[in-house]
């Protein structure tokens, strides 16, 4: 699937000129691909000076921290969420897979960068997950970013969080494939 990053696209229109099937248009200054017209020739990828267009073949498991399964964890870092909603991303679609309950753990607050035992429990609950999404991350982010792509979303509703993830999937995959990962803060652009 070919995807255009909404945060990288500058609306130059070079992809529109090179698309042999007229599958790309501009909407509010951002290129949009009509997947029904796209034949996957990748001419748009080659023509984009911003590297805003990428072919996405990866499948990702994404965990969103929540206390009520409706909105993202609001009042504390993602590691204290009661639940993690697990979604599979493939070919531009997020499918809900399951809800995982967080393990209870009393954190040692004297640890400078979070408690390693809590981080170990967190990794156990989220085994197989590629991306963790929360409104806030605690000091264990220094351990988490080695295993997961840590994404901060300021959206409240889970569906809005998924929309922002979809708009920024190129950046998420870029970070996933790096060895020296940094957290990502996403805005609804």
C-alpha positions in Angstrom: 0.0 0.0 0.0 1.3 3.5 -0.9 0.8 6.0 1.9 1.4 9.8 2.0 2.5 11.3 5.3 0.3 14.2 6.1 3.0 15.8 8.3 5.7 15.7 5.5 3.7 16.5 2.4 4.1 20.2 1.4 1.6 20.1 -1.4 4.1 20.7 -4.2 2.1 18.5 -6.7 5.0 16.7 -8.2 3.4 13.3 -7.4 0.2 14.4 -9.2 2.2 15.2 -12.3 4.0 11.8 -12.3 1.0 9.6 -11.5 0.0 7.8 -14.7 -3.5 6.9 -13.4 -4.4 10.4 -11.9 -4.8 8.6 -8.6 -3.5 11.6 -6.6 -5.2 14.9 -5.8 -4.6 17.8 -3.4 -7.0 18.3 -0.5 -6.3 21.4 1.7 -2.7 21.4 0.4 -2.0 17.8 1.1 -1.7 15.0 -1.5 -4.3 12.2 -1.2 -4.1 8.8 -3.0 -7.3 7.2 -4.3 -6.4 3.6 -3.6 -9.0 2.3 -6.1 -7.1 4.1 -8.9 -3.5 3.4 -7.7 -1.7 0.6 -9.5 1.3 0.7 -7.2 3.9 1.8 -9.8 5.7 3.9 -7.2 6.3 6.9 -9.6 5.0 9.2 -6.9 7.5 7.8 -4.3 10.4 8.6 -6.7 9.2 12.1 -7.5 8.5 13.3 -3.9 11.3 15.7 -2.8 10.0 15.5 0.9 10.1 11.6 1.2 6.5 12.0 2.2 5.3 9.0 0.2 6.2 5.4 1.1 5.2 1.9 0.3 3.9 0.3 3.5 4.1 -3.5 3.6 4.5 -4.0 7.3 1.9 -5.3 9.8 2.1 -3.7 13.2 0.6 -4.5 16.6 -0.4 -1.3 18.4 -1.3 -1.0 22.1 -3.3 2.0 23.3 -3.4 2.6 27.1 -6.9 3.2 28.5 -8.7 2.9 31.8 -12.3 2.6 30.4 -11.6 1.2 26.9 -13.1 4.3 25.3 -10.6 7.1 25.8 -6.8 7.2 26.1 -5.3 7.2 29.6 -5.7 10.8 30.7 -4.3 11.4 34.2 -1.1 9.4 34.4 1.5 7.8 32.2 0.6 4.9 29.9 2.3 2.3 32.2 -0.5 2.8 34.8 -3.3 2.1 32.3 -5.8 -0.5 33.5 -6.1 -1.9 29.9 -4.3 -2.0 26.6 -6.4 -2.1 23.5 -4.5 -4.0 20.9 -5.0 -3.2 17.2 -3.4 -4.7 14.1 -2.4 -2.3 11.4 -2.2 -3.7 7.9 -2.8 -2.2 4.4 -4.2 1.1 5.9 -6.7 -0.6 8.2 -6.7 -0.9 12.0 -8.5 -4.0 13.2 -9.2 -4.4 16.9 -7.6 -7.7 18.2 -8.0 -7.8 21.9 -8.0 -6.1 25.3 -5.1 -6.9 27.7 -5.4 -6.2 31.3 -2.3 -4.5 33.0 -0.5 -6.3 35.8 -0.6 -4.7 39.2 2.8 -3.5 40.3 3.9 -1.2 43.1 6.6 0.9 41.6 9.8 1.9 43.5 9.5 5.7 43.2 13.1 6.2 44.2 14.4 4.9 40.9 15.7 7.7 38.7 14.5 6.3 35.4 11.6 4.2 36.5 11.6 0.8 38.1 13.1 -1.9 35.9 10.8 -4.6 37.5 7.8 -2.6 36.4 9.3 -2.2 32.9 9.8 -6.0 32.8 6.1 -6.6 33.7 5.0 -4.0 31.1 7.0 -5.8 28.4 5.4 -9.1 29.5 1.8 -7.7 29.1 2.6 -6.2 25.8 4.5 -9.1 24.3 4.4 -9.0 20.5 3.4 -5.4 20.4 5.4 -3.0 18.1 3.9 0.4 19.1 2.7 1.8 22.5 0.4 4.8 22.5 -0.4 7.0 25.4 -0.9 10.6 26.4 2.0 10.6 28.8 5.1 8.3 29.3 6.9 7.9 32.6 10.6 7.6 33.2 10.6 4.0 32.0 10.4 5.3 28.5 14.2 5.0 28.4 13.7 1.2 28.7 10.5 1.0 26.6 11.9 2.7 23.5 14.4 -0.1 23.1 11.5 -2.6 22.5 8.6 -0.5 21.3 7.9 2.6 19.3 6.6 5.0 22.0 4.0 7.4 20.6 2.4 10.3 22.4 -1.0 11.3 21.2 -2.9 14.3 22.6 -6.2 13.0 21.2 -8.7 11.8 23.8 -11.1 9.4 22.0 -9.6 6.1 20.8 -11.0 6.5 17.2 -9.3 10.0 17.0 -6.0 8.3 18.2 -6.3 5.7 15.5 -7.0 8.5 12.9 -3.8 10.3 13.9 -1.8 7.0 13.9 -3.0 6.4 10.3 -2.0 9.8 9.2 1.5 9.4 10.6 2.1 5.7 9.9 5.1 6.5 7.7 6.9 8.2 10.6 6.0 5.3 13.0 7.5 2.7 10.7 10.6 4.9 10.2 11.2 5.0 13.9 10.5 1.3 14.3 13.2 0.5 11.8 15.8 2.6 13.6 18.2 1.3 16.2 18.4 4.6 18.2 14.7 5.3 18.7 13.2 8.4 20.0 9.6 8.8 21.1 7.1 10.4 18.7 4.6 13.1 19.5 1.7 13.2 17.1 -0.7 15.9 16.4 -3.9 15.7 14.3 -2.8 17.4 11.1 
